[in-house]
Amino acid sequence: MAKMRSFRLPEQELKFLKEIAARRHRNNQTQALLEAIHRYHDVLHPPSVQGYVRIDRVNRPNGPEDCQGCRQPDASGAWVAVYSNGTVKGVLCDDCVQAGRA
């Protein structure tokens, strides 16, 4: 991986960065820039599904819920998708897991 030692922002982007820093980061431009880099990295490199975990029982206090992948009511099966950034998504049905929809 190449390291960037220095770079210059165009005047318009620098002005926008200063506005964001003033509004959200108590005038800390470094923090505003770090947040922007983090957001762009997530957009350019979205987390990928690393695998699925089968759940034996799901406690649904509000009754049956929809599958988070296809929104079908009371879907069969109970799976949780595990992503490369450590987040999880679930509960997914068997059909969504087989189709790779997470």
N, C-alpha and C positions, 0 to 999 in steps of 0.2 A: 504494500500500500504506500502510495506517495504521500509525503507530508507537505502541507502548505505552510510555508514560513511566513508569508505576508501576502496580502491582497488588498485591493482597493474597491470599495463599493462606489457605484455611480452616485452622483450627487442626489438624484431623486430617491434612490433606495436608502441612502444614508439619512435623508430627511425623514423618511417613513420609519426607519429604525429608531430614530430619536423620539418620534411621537409615541411609538409603542413602548419604548423604555420609560418615557414620562408617565404614561397612563397605567401601565401594568407592573412595572418593575422598579418603582421609586427612583427613576432616572438612571438605573443601572443598565448601560448599553451592552455590557458583556453578557449579562443574564438574558437580555432580550435576544441577542445574537445566538446564544446557546439554545434557547427555546426554538428559534427559527430553524437552526440546523437540525435539531431533534425532530421537528415536525416534517421537514423536507426529507429527512432520512427515512422516516416511517412511510411517507408517500411513495418514495422511489424504491424502497425495499420493504414491501409489506411482509408481515410475518407469515410463514408457511405452516401448514398443518404437519405436525411431526407424527401424529398417530391418534388413535381413538382408544378410549377406555370404556369397557362395558360395565354398566352399573346394574346390580341385581335388583335393588329396590329403590324406588323414588318416593319420597314422602311429599305429597302434594296437598298441603292443607286447604287450598282453595279449590280442590277438585281437579279433574284432568286439565292439563295445559296443552297448548299447541306445540308442535315441533318447532324449534328455533330455526331450522334450515328451510323447511317447506311450508310451515304454518298450518299443517294439517292437524285437525283436532284429535286429541287422544291417540297419538301415533304409537305404533307398536315398537317395542324395543326401547332401550334407554342407553344412550351413548353420550360421552363427553369428548369433544375435540380438544387436543392439546397443541398449542402453537409454539413456534420457535422462540418467541419472546417470553414464554412462560405463562401466558394467559390461557384460559380455557373457555369453551363455549358449549353449552348444553342446555337442555337435554335434547338430543337428536334421535330421529327414528332410524330404523334399519335401512330404509330406502335411501335416506340422505347419506348415510355412512358408505353404502355401496356405491353411490353415485359420486362421492367425494364432495358433497355440498356441505360446507361448514361455515 
